[in-house]
Amino acid sequence: MTKQTIEKKLEELVYLYPTSQEPPKIPKSEYDAIYELFNSVGKDPKKFYAPDNEERIRIQDNRIIYLDARNIELEIISESIGNLKNLKLLIFGYNQIESIPESIGNLNNLERVYFGDNPLNKKSIEFLKELKEKGVNVIY
């Protein structure tokens, strides 16, 4: 899949609002973080949101506040995930993630994070414990 194709599909994903409303514009840094996530697993961005399924991304005030990336065969999370500064809920369960990027620690609005059913390494588990001590609801 070409970068243009993925970008077009991602735009369709991010702008999932009724046609009577102006679609929200998210910051380029957030767009790039989501693009990298999809690109790393070769997934079609449209599959991140299925109308007959639950939402995978929620946008509030033109910012991504919710990201559900469970069960997408993800192995690596890019440091760019730290660009989702307004993220409140992050779900990465049921993947093949071993290492968690430190940039997640910079997500000051993060309230809950889920990394269950991943083969996390010891360092990542310690990192999640630190997040928990900061008041983040952590499940792994």
N, CA, C and O atoms as a GROMACS GRO file, in nm:
protein
  560
    1MET      N    1   0.085  -0.117   0.000
    1MET     CA    2   0.000   0.000   0.000
    1MET      C    3   0.090   0.124   0.000
    1MET      O    4   0.184   0.132   0.079
    2THR      N    5   0.062   0.219  -0.087
    2THR     CA    6   0.145   0.339  -0.096
    2THR      C    7   0.113   0.435   0.017
    2THR      O    8   0.009   0.426   0.081
    3LYS      N    9   0.206   0.528   0.040
    3LYS     CA   10   0.185   0.627   0.145
    3LYS      C   11   0.062   0.711   0.114
    3LYS      O   12  -0.015   0.744   0.204
    4GLN      N   13   0.043   0.747  -0.014
    4GLN     CA   14  -0.074   0.827  -0.052
    4GLN      C   15  -0.204   0.753  -0.023
    4GLN      O   16  -0.299   0.813   0.027
    5THR      N   17  -0.207   0.626  -0.053
    5THR     CA   18  -0.327   0.546  -0.027
    5THR      C   19  -0.357   0.541   0.122
    5THR      O   20  -0.471   0.559   0.164
    6ILE      N   21  -0.253   0.517   0.201
    6ILE     CA   22  -0.272   0.511   0.346
    6ILE      C   23  -0.316   0.646   0.399
    6ILE      O   24  -0.406   0.653   0.484
    7GLU      N   25  -0.255   0.755   0.350
    7GLU     CA   26  -0.294   0.888   0.396
    7GLU      C   27  -0.440   0.917   0.362
    7GLU      O   28  -0.512   0.972   0.445
    8LYS      N   29  -0.482   0.881   0.243
    8LYS     CA   30  -0.622   0.904   0.204
    8LYS      C   31  -0.716   0.826   0.294
    8LYS      O   32  -0.816   0.879   0.340
    9LYS      N   33  -0.684   0.700   0.318
    9LYS     CA   34  -0.769   0.617   0.402
    9LYS      C   35  -0.768   0.668   0.546
    9LYS      O   36  -0.869   0.663   0.615
   10LEU      N   37  -0.653   0.718   0.591
   10LEU     CA   38  -0.644   0.772   0.726
   10LEU      C   39  -0.729   0.897   0.738
   10LEU      O   40  -0.795   0.917   0.840
   11GLU      N   41  -0.728   0.981   0.635
   11GLU     CA   42  -0.814   1.099   0.637
   11GLU      C   43  -0.960   1.057   0.649
   11GLU      O   44  -1.036   1.119   0.724
   12GLU      N   45  -1.000   0.954   0.577
   12GLU     CA   46  -1.137   0.904   0.587
   12GLU      C   47  -1.164   0.857   0.729
   12GLU      O   48  -1.273   0.879   0.782
   13LEU      N   49  -1.068   0.792   0.790
   13LEU     CA   50  -1.083   0.742   0.925
   13LEU      C   51  -1.098   0.855   1.025
   13LEU      O   52  -1.187   0.854   1.109
   14VAL      N   53  -1.010   0.953   1.016
   14VAL     CA   54  -1.005   1.061   1.114
   14VAL      C   55  -1.127   1.151   1.103
   14VAL      O   56  -1.168   1.212   1.202
   15TYR      N   57  -1.184   1.161   0.987
   15TYR     CA   58  -1.298   1.251   0.966
   15TYR      C   59  -1.431   1.176   0.965
   15TYR      O   60  -1.514   1.200   0.877
   16LEU      N   61  -1.451   1.089   1.060
   16LEU     CA   62  -1.574   1.010   1.066
   16LEU      C   63  -1.683   1.088   1.138
   16LEU      O   64  -1.722   1.054   1.250
   17TYR      N   65  -1.730   1.189   1.074
   17TYR     CA   66  -1.835   1.273   1.128
   17TYR      C   67  -1.944   1.288   1.023
   17TYR      O   68  -1.917   1.272   0.904
   18PRO      N   69  -2.066   1.317   1.065
   18PRO     CA   70  -2.173   1.336   0.967
   18PRO      C   71  -2.133   1.440   0.863
   18PRO      O   72  -2.063   1.537   0.894
   19THR      N   73  -2.178   1.420   0.741
   19THR     CA   74  -2.139   1.510   0.632
   19THR      C   75  -2.192   1.651   0.651
   19THR      O   76  -2.142   1.744   0.588
   20SER      N   77  -2.289   1.668   0.737
   20SER     CA   78  -2.342   1.802   0.761
   20SER      C   79  -2.248   1.885   0.848
   20SER      O   80  -2.265   2.007   0.858
   21GLN      N   81  -2.152   1.822   0.910
   21GLN     CA   82  -2.057   1.893   0.995
   21GLN      C   83  -1.923   1.906   0.924
   21GLN      O   84  -1.887   1.823   0.840
   22GLU      N   85  -1.852   2.010   0.958
   22GLU     CA   86  -1.716   2.027   0.907
   22GLU      C   87  -1.627   1.925   0.976
   22GLU      O   88  -1.628   1.917   1.099
   23PRO      N   89  -1.550   1.846   0.901
   23PRO     CA   90  -1.464   1.748   0.966
   23PRO      C   91  -1.355   1.816   1.049
   23PRO      O   92  -1.304   1.921   1.010
   24PRO      N   93  -1.319   1.758   1.162
   24PRO     CA   94  -1.216   1.818   1.246
   24PRO      C   95  -1.079   1.805   1.181
   24PRO      O   96  -1.052   1.711   1.106
   25LYS      N   97  -0.995   1.899   1.210
   25LYS     CA   98  -0.856   1.894   1.163
   25LYS      C   99  -0.770   1.863   1.285
   25LYS      O  100  -0.772   1.936   1.384
   26ILE      N  101  -0.695   1.756   1.275
   26ILE     CA  102  -0.606   1.722   1.386
   26ILE      C  103  -0.466   1.772   1.353
   26ILE      O  104  -0.432   1.786   1.236
   27PRO      N  105  -0.384   1.798   1.454
   27PRO     CA  106  -0.248   1.843   1.429
   27PRO      C  107  -0.168   1.741   1.349
   27PRO      O  108  -0.189   1.620   1.362
   28LYS      N  109  -0.078   1.790   1.266
   28LYS     CA  110   0.004   1.702   1.181
   28LYS      C  111   0.081   1.600   1.265
   28LYS      O  112   0.095   1.485   1.224
   29SER      N  113   0.131   1.641   1.380
   29SER     CA  114   0.207   1.547   1.464
   29SER      C  115   0.121   1.429   1.508
   29SER      O  116   0.171   1.316   1.517
   30GLU      N  117  -0.008   1.453   1.534
   30GLU     CA  118  -0.097   1.344   1.572
   30GLU      C  119  -0.128   1.257   1.451
   30GLU      O  120  -0.130   1.134   1.460
   31TYR      N  121  -0.150   1.321   1.339
   31TYR     CA  122  -0.175   1.248   1.214
   31TYR      C  123  -0.057   1.156   1.183
   31TYR      O  124  -0.075   1.039   1.150
   32ASP      N  125   0.064   1.211   1.194
   32ASP     CA  126   0.185   1.133   1.165
   32ASP      C  127   0.200   1.014   1.260
   32ASP      O  128   0.242   0.906   1.218
   33ALA      N  129   0.167   1.034   1.387
   33ALA     CA  130   0.178   0.925   1.484
   33ALA      C  131   0.084   0.810   1.448
   33ALA      O  132   0.122   0.693   1.455
   34ILE      N  133  -0.038   0.844   1.410
   34ILE     CA  134  -0.135   0.741   1.370
   34ILE      C  135  -0.091   0.675   1.240
   34ILE      O  136  -0.104   0.553   1.224
   35TYR      N  137  -0.041   0.754   1.147
   35TYR     CA  138   0.007   0.700   1.019
   35TYR      C  139   0.118   0.597   1.044
   35TYR      O  140   0.116   0.488   0.986
   36GLU      N  141   0.214   0.632   1.130
   36GLU     CA  142   0.324   0.540   1.160
   36GLU      C  143   0.273   0.410   1.222
   36GLU      O  144   0.323   0.302   1.192
   37LEU      N  145   0.173   0.422   1.307
   37LEU     CA  146   0.116   0.304   1.371
   37LEU      C  147   0.059   0.209   1.266
   37LEU      O  148   0.087   0.089   1.268
   38PHE      N  149  -0.022   0.263   1.176
   38PHE     CA  150  -0.080   0.181   1.070
   38PHE      C  151   0.028   0.125   0.977
   38PHE      O  152   0.027   0.007   0.944
   39ASN      N  153   0.119   0.211   0.937
   39ASN     CA  154   0.222   0.172   0.842
   39ASN      C  155   0.308   0.058   0.897
   39ASN      O  156   0.351  -0.029   0.822
   40SER      N  157   0.333   0.059   1.027
   40SER     CA  158   0.420  -0.042   1.086
   40SER      C  159   0.361  -0.183   1.079
   40SER      O  160   0.435  -0.282   1.084
   41VAL      N  161   0.231  -0.194   1.068
   41VAL     CA  162   0.168  -0.326   1.060
   41VAL      C  163   0.106  -0.354   0.924
   41VAL      O  164   0.046  -0.459   0.902
   42GLY      N  165   0.121  -0.258   0.831
   42GLY     CA  166   0.067  -0.278   0.697
   42GLY      C  167  -0.084  -0.292   0.695
   42GLY      O  168  -0.139  -0.361   0.609
   43LYS      N  169  -0.150  -0.227   0.788
   43LYS     CA  170  -0.296  -0.237   0.798
   43LYS      C  171  -0.364  -0.122   0.724
   43LYS      O  172  -0.309  -0.013   0.710
   44ASP      N  173  -0.483  -0.149   0.678
   44ASP     CA  174  -0.567  -0.049   0.614
   44ASP      C  175  -0.625   0.040   0.724
   44ASP      O  176  -0.695  -0.009   0.812
   45PRO      N  177  -0.596   0.171   0.721
   45PRO     CA  178  -0.648   0.260   0.825
   45PRO      C  179  -0.799   0.254   0.842
   45PRO      O  180  -0.848   0.279   0.952
   46LYS      N  181  -0.872   0.223   0.737
   46LYS     CA  182  -1.018   0.215   0.750
   46LYS      C  183  -1.059   0.108   0.851
   46LYS      O  184  -1.165   0.118   0.913
   47LYS      N  185  -0.976   0.007   0.867
   47LYS     CA  186  -1.011  -0.102   0.958
   47LYS      C  187  -0.997  -0.062   1.104
   47LYS      O  188  -1.038  -0.136   1.194
   48PHE      N  189  -0.941   0.055   1.127
   48PHE     CA  190  -0.932   0.103   1.264
   48PHE      C  191  -1.068   0.147   1.314
   48PHE      O  192  -1.090   0.159   1.434
   49TYR      N  193  -1.158   0.171   1.223
   49TYR     CA  194  -1.294   0.208   1.259
   49TYR      C  195  -1.388   0.126   1.173
   49TYR      O  196  -1.385   0.135   1.050
   50ALA      N  197  -1.470   0.049   1.235
   50ALA     CA  198  -1.570  -0.028   1.162
   50ALA      C  199  -1.706   0.012   1.217
   50ALA      O  200  -1.732  -0.004   1.336
   51PRO      N  201  -1.795   0.063   1.132
   51PRO     CA  202  -1.926   0.109   1.180
   51PRO      C  203  -2.002   0.003   1.259
   51PRO      O  204  -2.078   0.036   1.350
   52ASP      N  205  -1.983  -0.124   1.225
   52ASP     CA  206  -2.053  -0.229   1.297
   52ASP      C  207  -1.974  -0.277   1.419
   52ASP      O  208  -2.016  -0.369   1.489
   53ASN      N  209  -1.863  -0.213   1.444
   53ASN     CA  210  -1.777  -0.247   1.555
   53ASN      C  211  -1.764  -0.122   1.642
   53ASN      O  212  -1.828  -0.021   1.614
   54GLU      N  213  -1.683  -0.128   1.747
   54GLU     CA  214  -1.664  -0.008   1.827
   54GLU      C  215  -1.561   0.083   1.764
   54GLU      O  216  -1.481   0.040   1.681
   55GLU      N  217  -1.565   0.207   1.802
   55GLU     CA  218  -1.469   0.304   1.751
   55GLU      C  219  -1.328   0.267   1.794
   55GLU      O  220  -1.307   0.207   1.899
   56ARG      N  221  -1.232   0.305   1.712
   56ARG     CA  222  -1.091   0.283   1.746
   56ARG      C  223  -1.021   0.415   1.778
   56ARG      O  224  -0.920   0.416   1.848
   57ILE      N  225  -1.074   0.524   1.727
   57ILE     CA  226  -1.016   0.657   1.753
   57ILE      C  227  -1.130   0.751   1.787
   57ILE      O  228  -1.234   0.751   1.721
   58ARG      N  229  -1.111   0.831   1.890
   58ARG     CA  230  -1.208   0.936   1.922
   58ARG      C  231  -1.137   1.070   1.922
   58ARG      O  232  -1.024   1.083   1.969
   59ILE      N  233  -1.206   1.168   1.868
   59ILE     CA  234  -1.151   1.302   1.858
   59ILE      C  235  -1.241   1.397   1.934
   59ILE      O  236  -1.364   1.393   1.923
   60GLN      N  237  -1.178   1.483   2.013
   60GLN     CA  238  -1.251   1.586   2.087
   60GLN      C  239  -1.172   1.715   2.074
   60GLN      O  240  -1.051   1.716   2.096
   61ASP      N  241  -1.239   1.823   2.038
   61ASP     CA  242  -1.172   1.952   2.018
   61ASP      C  243  -1.053   1.940   1.924
   61ASP      O  244  -0.946   1.996   1.949
   62ASN      N  245  -1.072   1.864   1.816
   62ASN     CA  246  -0.970   1.844   1.712
   62ASN      C  247  -0.844   1.775   1.762
   62ASN      O  248  -0.737   1.792   1.704
   63ARG      N  249  -0.855   1.698   1.868
   63ARG     CA  250  -0.741   1.623   1.922
   63ARG      C  251  -0.783   1.478   1.946
   63ARG      O  252  -0.897   1.451   1.983
   64ILE      N  253  -0.690   1.388   1.926
   64ILE     CA  254  -0.718   1.247   1.952
   64ILE      C  255  -0.710   1.223   2.102
   64ILE      O  256  -0.608   1.249   2.165
   65ILE      N  257  -0.820   1.173   2.159
   65ILE     CA  258  -0.824   1.149   2.304
   65ILE      C  259  -0.833   1.001   2.338
   65ILE      O  260  -0.814   0.961   2.453
   66TYR      N  261  -0.860   0.918   2.237
   66TYR     CA  262  -0.882   0.774   2.260
   66TYR      C  263  -0.824   0.698   2.142
   66TYR      O  264  -0.854   0.729   2.027
   67LEU      N  265  -0.742   0.599   2.172
   67LEU     CA  266  -0.684   0.516   2.066
   67LEU      C  267  -0.692   0.370   2.108
   67LEU      O  268  -0.637   0.330   2.210
   68ASP      N  269  -0.763   0.293   2.028
   68ASP     CA  270  -0.777   0.150   2.053
   68ASP      C  271  -0.703   0.076   1.942
   68ASP      O  272  -0.753   0.063   1.830
   69ALA      N  273  -0.584   0.027   1.974
   69ALA     CA  274  -0.500  -0.045   1.877
   69ALA      C  275  -0.483  -0.189   1.920
   69ALA      O  276  -0.377  -0.248   1.903
   70ARG      N  277  -0.588  -0.245   1.977
   70ARG     CA  278  -0.578  -0.385   2.022
   70ARG      C  279  -0.591  -0.480   1.902
   70ARG      O  280  -0.662  -0.454   1.805
   71ASN      N  281  -0.519  -0.589   1.915
   71ASN     CA  282  -0.531  -0.701   1.822
   71ASN      C  283  -0.509  -0.661   1.676
   71ASN      O  284  -0.587  -0.698   1.588
   72ILE      N  285  -0.401  -0.585   1.651
   72ILE     CA  286  -0.368  -0.548   1.512
   72ILE      C  287  -0.232  -0.603   1.471
   72ILE      O  288  -0.174  -0.557   1.372
   73GLU      N  289  -0.181  -0.699   1.545
   73GLU     CA  290  -0.053  -0.763   1.516
   73GLU      C  291   0.065  -0.666   1.529
   73GLU      O  292   0.165  -0.678   1.458
   74LEU      N  293   0.052  -0.571   1.618
   74LEU     CA  294   0.155  -0.470   1.640
   74LEU      C  295   0.269  -0.528   1.722
   74LEU      O  296   0.247  -0.595   1.822
   75GLU      N  297   0.392  -0.502   1.678
   75GLU     CA  298   0.511  -0.548   1.750
   75GLU      C  299   0.590  -0.432   1.810
   75GLU      O  300   0.649  -0.445   1.916
   76ILE      N  301   0.590  -0.320   1.740
   76ILE     CA  302   0.670  -0.205   1.782
   76ILE      C  303   0.582  -0.080   1.783
   76ILE      O  304   0.505  -0.056   1.691
   77ILE      N  305   0.596  -0.002   1.889
   77ILE     CA  306   0.527   0.127   1.898
   77ILE      C  307   0.632   0.235   1.879
   77ILE      O  308   0.732   0.238   1.951
   78SER      N  309   0.610   0.322   1.784
   78SER     CA  310   0.704   0.430   1.757
   78SER      C  311   0.701   0.534   1.870
   78SER      O  312   0.599   0.552   1.936
   79GLU      N  313   0.814   0.599   1.890
   79GLU     CA  314   0.822   0.708   1.988
   79GLU      C  315   0.724   0.820   1.955
   79GLU      O  316   0.686   0.898   2.042
   80SER      N  317   0.681   0.828   1.828
   80SER     CA  318   0.589   0.935   1.787
   80SER      C  319   0.453   0.923   1.857
   80SER      O  320   0.373   1.017   1.850
   81ILE      N  321   0.426   0.812   1.922
   81ILE     CA  322   0.301   0.798   1.997
   81ILE      C  323   0.294   0.907   2.104
   81ILE      O  324   0.185   0.946   2.147
   82GLY      N  325   0.408   0.956   2.147
   82GLY     CA  326   0.414   1.065   2.244
   82GLY      C  327   0.361   1.196   2.192
   82GLY      O  328   0.343   1.290   2.270
   83ASN      N  329   0.336   1.205   2.061
   83ASN     CA  330   0.278   1.327   2.003
   83ASN      C  331   0.128   1.338   2.026
   83ASN      O  332   0.068   1.442   1.998
   84LEU      N  333   0.068   1.233   2.075
   84LEU     CA  334  -0.077   1.236   2.101
   84LEU      C  335  -0.100   1.293   2.241
   84LEU      O  336  -0.149   1.224   2.331
   85LYS      N  337  -0.064   1.418   2.258
   85LYS     CA  338  -0.058   1.484   2.389
   85LYS      C  339  -0.189   1.486   2.467
   85LYS      O  340  -0.187   1.493   2.590
   86ASN      N  341  -0.302   1.478   2.399
   86ASN     CA  342  -0.432   1.485   2.467
   86ASN      C  343  -0.494   1.348   2.490
   86ASN      O  344  -0.609   1.338   2.533
   87LEU      N  345  -0.419   1.245   2.461
   87LEU     CA  346  -0.469   1.109   2.476
   87LEU      C  347  -0.505   1.080   2.621
   87LEU      O  348  -0.425   1.104   2.712
   88LYS      N  349  -0.627   1.029   2.642
   88LYS     CA  350  -0.672   0.992   2.776
   88LYS      C  351  -0.675   0.841   2.794
   88LYS      O  352  -0.646   0.790   2.903
   89LEU      N  353  -0.709   0.769   2.688
   89LEU     CA  354  -0.720   0.624   2.696
   89LEU      C  355  -0.642   0.563   2.581
   89LEU      O  356  -0.661   0.600   2.465
   90LEU      N  357  -0.556   0.469   2.614
   90LEU     CA  358  -0.469   0.403   2.516
   90LEU      C  359  -0.480   0.252   2.534
   90LEU      O  360  -0.452   0.200   2.642
   91ILE      N  361  -0.520   0.183   2.428
   91ILE     CA  362  -0.537   0.038   2.436
   91ILE      C  363  -0.447  -0.030   2.333
   91ILE      O  364  -0.461  -0.008   2.213
   92PHE      N  365  -0.353  -0.111   2.382
   92PHE     CA  366  -0.262  -0.186   2.296
   92PHE      C  367  -0.266  -0.335   2.328
   92PHE      O  368  -0.169  -0.406   2.302
   93GLY      N  369  -0.374  -0.383   2.383
   93GLY     CA  370  -0.385  -0.524   2.420
   93GLY      C  371  -0.387  -0.617   2.300
   93GLY      O  372  -0.418  -0.578   2.188
   94TYR      N  373  -0.352  -0.743   2.328
   94TYR     CA  374  -0.359  -0.851   2.228
   94TYR      C  375  -0.272  -0.824   2.105
   94TYR      O  376  -0.317  -0.840   1.992
   95ASN      N  377  -0.150  -0.783   2.128
   95ASN     CA  378  -0.053  -0.762   2.022
   95ASN      C  379   0.073  -0.842   2.054
   95ASN      O  380   0.068  -0.936   2.134
   96GLN      N  381   0.182  -0.807   1.993
   96GLN     CA  382   0.310  -0.874   2.016
   96GLN      C  383   0.415  -0.775   2.066
   96GLN      O  384   0.533  -0.786   2.031
   97ILE      N  385   0.372  -0.680   2.145
   97ILE     CA  386   0.459  -0.572   2.193
   97ILE      C  387   0.547  -0.622   2.307
   97ILE      O  388   0.497  -0.678   2.405
   98GLU      N  389   0.677  -0.601   2.294
   98GLU     CA  390   0.771  -0.637   2.400
   98GLU      C  391   0.821  -0.513   2.473
   98GLU      O  392   0.846  -0.517   2.594
   99SER      N  393   0.834  -0.403   2.399
   99SER     CA  394   0.894  -0.282   2.454
   99SER      C  395   0.800  -0.163   2.438
   99SER      O  396   0.740  -0.143   2.333
  100ILE      N  397   0.788  -0.085   2.543
  100ILE     CA  398   0.702   0.034   2.542
  100ILE      C  399   0.791   0.158   2.531
  100ILE      O  400   0.885   0.173   2.609
  101PRO      N  401   0.762   0.247   2.436
  101PRO     CA  402   0.845   0.367   2.422
  101PRO      C  403   0.828   0.462   2.541
  101PRO      O  404   0.718   0.478   2.595
  102GLU      N  405   0.938   0.522   2.580
  102GLU     CA  406   0.936   0.614   2.694
  102GLU      C  407   0.848   0.735   2.669
  102GLU      O  408   0.802   0.799   2.763
  103SER      N  409   0.825   0.769   2.542
  103SER     CA  410   0.744   0.886   2.510
  103SER      C  411   0.602   0.875   2.564
  103SER      O  412   0.534   0.976   2.580
  104ILE      N  413   0.556   0.754   2.593
  104ILE     CA  414   0.423   0.738   2.653
  104ILE      C  415   0.420   0.805   2.790
  104ILE      O  416   0.315   0.852   2.834
  105GLY      N  417   0.533   0.810   2.857
  105GLY     CA  418   0.542   0.878   2.986
  105GLY      C  419   0.520   1.027   2.977
  105GLY      O  420   0.496   1.092   3.080
  106ASN      N  421   0.527   1.084   2.857
  106ASN     CA  422   0.505   1.228   2.837
  106ASN      C  423   0.359   1.262   2.809
  106ASN      O  424   0.325   1.379   2.791
  107LEU      N  425   0.274   1.162   2.806
  107LEU     CA  426   0.132   1.185   2.780
  107LEU      C  427   0.064   1.225   2.911
  107LEU      O  428   0.009   1.140   2.981
  108ASN      N  429   0.070   1.353   2.942
  108ASN     CA  430   0.025   1.403   3.072
  108ASN      C  431  -0.125   1.390   3.097
  108ASN      O  432  -0.168   1.394   3.212
  109ASN      N  433  -0.204   1.375   2.992
  109ASN     CA  434  -0.349   1.360   3.008
  109ASN      C  435  -0.393   1.215   3.015
  109ASN      O  436  -0.512   1.186   3.031
  110LEU      N  437  -0.299   1.123   3.005
  110LEU     CA  438  -0.330   0.981   3.002
  110LEU      C  439  -0.393   0.938   3.135
  110LEU      O  440  -0.335   0.957   3.242
  111GLU      N  441  -0.512   0.879   3.126
  111GLU     CA  442  -0.583   0.832   3.245
  111GLU      C  443  -0.578   0.680   3.258
  111GLU      O  444  -0.565   0.626   3.367
  112ARG      N  445  -0.589   0.612   3.142
  112ARG     CA  446  -0.589   0.465   3.144
  112ARG      C  447  -0.508   0.412   3.027
  112ARG      O  448  -0.509   0.468   2.917
  113VAL      N  449  -0.437   0.303   3.053
  113VAL     CA  450  -0.359   0.237   2.949
  113VAL      C  451  -0.373   0.086   2.967
  113VAL      O  452  -0.370   0.035   3.079
  114TYR      N  453  -0.389   0.016   2.855
  114TYR     CA  454  -0.407  -0.129   2.860
  114TYR      C  455  -0.306  -0.196   2.768
  114TYR      O  456  -0.304  -0.171   2.647
  115PHE      N  457  -0.223  -0.282   2.826
  115PHE     CA  458  -0.123  -0.358   2.750
  115PHE      C  459  -0.138  -0.508   2.775
  115PHE      O  460  -0.042  -0.583   2.757
  116GLY      N  461  -0.255  -0.553   2.815
  116GLY     CA  462  -0.277  -0.695   2.843
  116GLY      C  463  -0.251  -0.783   2.722
  116GLY      O  464  -0.269  -0.741   2.608
  117ASP      N  465  -0.208  -0.905   2.749
  117ASP     CA  466  -0.183  -1.006   2.646
  117ASP      C  467  -0.078  -0.962   2.544
  117ASP      O  468  -0.096  -0.976   2.423
  118ASN      N  469   0.032  -0.909   2.596
  118ASN     CA  470   0.151  -0.876   2.518
  118ASN      C  471   0.271  -0.938   2.588
  118ASN      O  472   0.272  -0.945   2.711
  119PRO      N  473   0.372  -0.981   2.514
  119PRO     CA  474   0.492  -1.038   2.578
  119PRO      C  475   0.589  -0.928   2.623
  119PRO      O  476   0.702  -0.920   2.574
  120LEU      N  477   0.544  -0.843   2.716
  120LEU     CA  478   0.624  -0.728   2.760
  120LEU      C  479   0.752  -0.772   2.830
  120LEU      O  480   0.753  -0.868   2.907
  121ASN      N  481   0.861  -0.699   2.800
  121ASN     CA  482   0.986  -0.728   2.868
  121ASN      C  483   0.984  -0.666   3.008
  121ASN      O  484   0.895  -0.588   3.042
  122LYS      N  485   1.082  -0.701   3.087
  122LYS     CA  486   1.089  -0.658   3.227
  122LYS      C  487   1.094  -0.504   3.239
  122LYS      O  488   1.028  -0.447   3.326
  123LYS      N  489   1.171  -0.440   3.152
  123LYS     CA  490   1.182  -0.294   3.156
  123LYS      C  491   1.047  -0.228   3.131
  123LYS      O  492   1.013  -0.128   3.195
  124SER      N  493   0.969  -0.283   3.039
  124SER     CA  494   0.838  -0.227   3.008
  124SER      C  495   0.741  -0.244   3.124
  124SER      O  496   0.660  -0.156   3.152
  125ILE      N  497   0.749  -0.357   3.191
  125ILE     CA  498   0.663  -0.380   3.307
  125ILE      C  499   0.697  -0.280   3.417
  125ILE      O  500   0.607  -0.226   3.482
  126GLU      N  501   0.826  -0.256   3.438
  126GLU     CA  502   0.867  -0.156   3.538
  126GLU      C  503   0.817  -0.017   3.498
  126GLU      O  504   0.773   0.060   3.584
  127PHE      N  505   0.823   0.014   3.370
  127PHE     CA  506   0.775   0.142   3.319
  127PHE      C  507   0.625   0.158   3.348
  127PHE      O  508   0.580   0.264   3.390
  128LEU      N  509   0.548   0.052   3.326
  128LEU     CA  510   0.404   0.057   3.352
  128LEU      C  511   0.376   0.075   3.501
  128LEU      O  512   0.281   0.143   3.539
  129LYS      N  513   0.458   0.015   3.585
  129LYS     CA  514   0.443   0.033   3.730
  129LYS      C  515   0.467   0.179   3.768
  129LYS      O  516   0.399   0.233   3.855
  130GLU      N  517   0.565   0.243   3.701
  130GLU     CA  518   0.591   0.385   3.726
  130GLU      C  519   0.472   0.471   3.684
  130GLU      O  520   0.435   0.565   3.753
  131LEU      N  521   0.412   0.437   3.570
  131LEU     CA  522   0.292   0.510   3.526
  131LEU      C  523   0.180   0.496   3.628
  131LEU      O  524   0.109   0.592   3.657
  132LYS      N  525   0.167   0.378   3.682
  132LYS     CA  526   0.064   0.352   3.783
  132LYS      C  527   0.086   0.439   3.906
  132LYS      O  528  -0.009   0.491   3.964
  133GLU      N  529   0.212   0.454   3.945
  133GLU     CA  530   0.246   0.538   4.060
  133GLU      C  531   0.212   0.684   4.035
  133GLU      O  532   0.188   0.760   4.129
  134LYS      N  533   0.210   0.724   3.907
  134LYS     CA  534   0.175   0.863   3.870
  134LYS      C  535   0.024   0.883   3.864
  134LYS      O  536  -0.023   0.993   3.836
  135GLY      N  537  -0.052   0.777   3.890
  135GLY     CA  538  -0.198   0.789   3.893
  135GLY      C  539  -0.269   0.739   3.768
  135GLY      O  540  -0.391   0.752   3.758
  136VAL      N  541  -0.194   0.682   3.674
  136VAL     CA  542  -0.256   0.627   3.554
  136VAL      C  543  -0.311   0.488   3.587
  136VAL      O  544  -0.243   0.407   3.650
  137ASN      N  545  -0.433   0.462   3.545
  137ASN     CA  546  -0.493   0.330   3.562
  137ASN      C  547  -0.429   0.239   3.458
  137ASN      O  548  -0.455   0.252   3.339
  138VAL      N  549  -0.345   0.146   3.504
  138VAL     CA  550  -0.266   0.060   3.415
  138VAL      C  551  -0.311  -0.084   3.427
  138VAL      O  552  -0.326  -0.137   3.537
  139ILE      N  553  -0.332  -0.148   3.311
  139ILE     CA  554  -0.363  -0.291   3.308
  139ILE      C  555  -0.265  -0.356   3.211
  139ILE      O  556  -0.250  -0.312   3.097
  140TYR      N  557  -0.198  -0.461   3.258
  140TYR     CA  558  -0.104  -0.534   3.171
  140TYR      C  559  -0.105  -0.681   3.203
  140TYR      O  560  -0.032  -0.758   3.141
   0.00000   0.00000   0.00000
